[in-house]
Every structure is written in C-alpha cells, then in structure tokens.
C-alpha cells in the first residue's frame, strides 16, 4: 500500500512524463481505487502537491493539475535560472562516480529520443536537472528543482509547440563535459543559455483554446448554413417519403 508521499511522487512523475496534462482532473475516488488506499490518504497526497504548486483545488469541482499562466511560466524559469546557475557557481569538483551517473543519464535520454518514447524522453530531460543537483550534493535543491521542473514541463505542454528534445540532450551533454573539465564558469554559462532557450520557446499562441470544444460543437452545420434555425422541411412530409 503506497504512502501519501509515494502517491504524490507518482503524480509528479506522470507530469514529467507528459502523461498528465495541465488542467487534468484528479478525482479522489478514482485515485483511491487505483492505489487501493483511502480517500483520506489521496487527499493528503494532493494537499502536499497543492502546497508545492503542482495541483490546484476548487471547493466545488475538485482537484486539478496546475495550468500555469504566462506570468507563472516566466517566474518558474527565472527561479530555475537563479537556482541552477547559482548551484554551478558553487561547484568545486565532480567525483568520477558522479560523472559516470550523469553520463549514464544522458545515455538514457538519447535512447529514449531514438526509440520515440515521448514519456521517457520528457521525464529524463526534466530529471537531468534533479540528477545534477543530487550529484553536486544538494538534496534540498534537488527536491526544489523536481517541483520547478514539473511546473516548467506543464508550461512546455501548454505553450511550446516543439520540445526540441535532441537539442536539449546535446546541451545537457555539453554541461556535463564542462563539469568534467572542472570549468564551472562554462557550465554556468551553458546552463543559463539552456534554460533561456527553453523559456524563449514559450509561445502564448500555442496555448489551447478553452472554448475549442464548444466552438466546434456549435459551429453551423454545412448543409444548414443557408437555412434559418427551425424546421428544414415541410411539416407532415416524412423524411423517407418519395417525391410525387
């Protein structure tokens, strides 16, 4: 039986894998049935995620995955710039085992991109930043980055038409190469450019139209565009009646 932190982690992983979209409803009872736990435990997990800025709750409608606004998107990327470049600025040396871990992570990124596994690709590209913080020895920043990365993944799903996965993977590789050479200044510059490039890719016009389904449903039917609303054939003549 999973704990509430484990349920919360599963939801974050689903977001990072782009399996849960912005605005997705998270029903307490379906989640309780899925994890075979009580609704109380599910509510506790969702409350944790709400405090972390990943889900929102409406008193009448329930729990939903966050739909970040453009302003929230900018703030999330600014926060990542400050945290990740500052983290690299404090870099001293990368132990061989940490370097091996990061290179292994990048190898898995490449494999996911090559195989076309969008979920694994998205998760690994986002998780690289968490992995980097962990290898640099700061678990607190790693936890913070996990939440920020989940939020920027939601932003990418809303406002970015192409994730440019191969380009992101190459940039990760360049950052690790700079760290392997002990060049913290270069790694910091590369990270700043990397996050900036993703932020620059935000396209507000790519956001989904909240009225799209209603707009399509209420669009005039092609055959009736020239006819007034109401009856379209004489009263009393059956649809299948032959012409006289």
N, C-alpha and C positions, 0 to 999 in steps of 0.2 A: 504494500500500500504506500503510494508516494506521500511525501510531506508537502506542506504548502509551499516551501521554498523550491522543491523539486517541480511542482506543478507550474510555478511562476517561471522557472528556468525553461521548461518545455515550451511555454508560450513565447518566451523571448527567442528561443531557437527557431521556432516556426516563423517568427517575424524576420529574423536574419536570413532564413532560407526563402523568404518571399512566399511562404505558404499561407500566411495570414496577411490580408491586405488592410490598408488603412480603412477604418470605419467598419471592419468586420465585427459582427455581434458575437459576444461571448456569453452564452446563456449559462447560468449557474447549474441548472439541472442537467443539460446535455454534458457539461464538463464533469459533473459529479458521476454521471452514468459511465462516461468514458474512462475515468480514472478509478472508478469503483470506490469513491470516497463520499463523505457527507457534503452537502451544500455549504455547511459552515466552513469546512476546510477549503473549498473552492473560493468562497467569499474572502477568506483570509489571504489566499494567494493573489486574488485580483486587487485586493486592497493594497497589498505590497507593491504591485505593479502600478497602481494609480499614484502611490506616493513617489514612485520612481519616474513618473511622467510618461508611461508607456501605454496605459489604458485610461479611459475616462468612464465616468458613471453618470447616468441620468436617473433621477429618482423614479421616473415613470417607465422609462424604456429599457433600463438595464445597463450592462457593461459593454464597452466597445473599444476596439483598438484605436489608438490615437490617430487623428487626421491632422497632421501639423499644418499650420498656416505658413504663408511665405515668411512672415516675421519670425515665427518659431524656427523655421528652417535655417534662416540666417544666424540666429542665436546659437543653434546647435553646432553649426560649422565653426562659428567663432570660438565656442567653448573647446571644440576639438583642436583648433589651431593652438590655443593657449596651452592646453594640457600636453599635447603630443610634442610640440616643438620644445616646450619647457622641459619635458621629460628627457628628450635627447640632448638638451643643453647640459644636463647634469651627468651625461654619460661619461664613464671612466674607461671601462674595458669590458669586452664581451667574452666570457669564458667559452672554450671550444664546444662544450655541451649545449650552450645556449645558441651558438651559431648553427650547430647541427639541427637543433629543434626548429629554428626559423627557416632554414633551407628546406627541411622536410615539409614544413607548412606550405612553402611556395611550390614545392613539387606537387603537393596535393591540389593546390589551386590550378596548376597547369593541367593536371589530369582531369579535373572537373570541367575545365573550359574545353578541353579536347573532346571529352565524351558528350558534351552538350547537356550535362546535368545542371540545370539552372539553379535548383535548390541548393545543391552542394557548392556550386560556384559562388553564389551570393553569400552563403554562410561563411565560407572560407575567406573570401575577400574582406568581409567585415571583421571576422575573428582574427585576422592578421594583426590588427592594431591592439587587440586584447592580448594576444600572444606576445607581442613585442613588449608591452608593459610588464607582463609576467616574467619574461626572460631578463628584463632590466631590474627585476627585484622589487617591483612596487605593486603588490596585490590590491591595495586600495584604489590606485589609479586604474588598474585593470578592471575592477568592478564598475568604476565610474564610466570608463570607456565602453564597457559592454552595453550599458544603458544608452549612452550617447550614440553608439553605433547602431543600435536598434532603431533609435529615432531617425537617424540620417538614412537608414535603409527604407523606412516608411516614406521619408521625403523623396528618395530616389524613385520609389514606386509611383508617387503622386506627380512629381514634377520633372522627371528625367525620362526622355524617350528611349535612350540607349545607355546601358550601364558601362559600356566600353571596358568590358572585363579584361581583355588581353592587355590593354594599356595600363590598367590598374595593377595587374600582376607584374608587368615589367617594372613599374615604378616601385613596387614592393621589393623586387629583386635588387634594384639599384640602391635602395635604402640599406638593405642588409649588406650589400657589397661595401658601402661606405663605412658601415659599422665594423665590418671585418677588418678593414684597413686602419681602424682607430680614428677615422676622420669624422668626429661628431658634428663639426660645423657643416660639412657637406651633407651629412644625413639629415640635419635640421633643415637645411635649405630644400632638400628633396622632399621632405615631409610637408613643408609649408606649401610647396608647389603642387604636391599631390592632392592635399586636401582642398587647396584653392581651385584646382582644375575640376574637381567633383562639384564644388559649390558653384563654379561658373557655368556648369552644365544645367543648373536649375532653370527650367523653362515653365513659367507660370501658365502659358497657353496649353501646356501638356496636361494640366490638371483635369480630372474628369468633370464632366458637366453634371451637376447634381440633378438636373431636370431631364437628363437624356432619355430615360425610360418613359417618363410621362410625355415628353415631346414626341417620341416615336409613336406611342400608343394613340395620341390624339391628333396625329397628322392626318390630313384629309385622305380618304381612300381614293385611289387614282380614278376609278370608274365613276365616282360620285362628285368629282371636283366641279363639274359644270351644273350640278343639280342642287336645289335647296334641300336643307335638312327636312326630314319627314318622309312621307310616302314616296317611293321611287317608281311605282307602277299603279295603275288604276285599281281602286278598291274593288274587290269581288272577282278579279281575274286571277285564277290560281297560277302559281309560279310555273307549273308544268303544262298549263293549258295550251293546246295547239292554236295556231293562228287560224281565223276563219277563211 
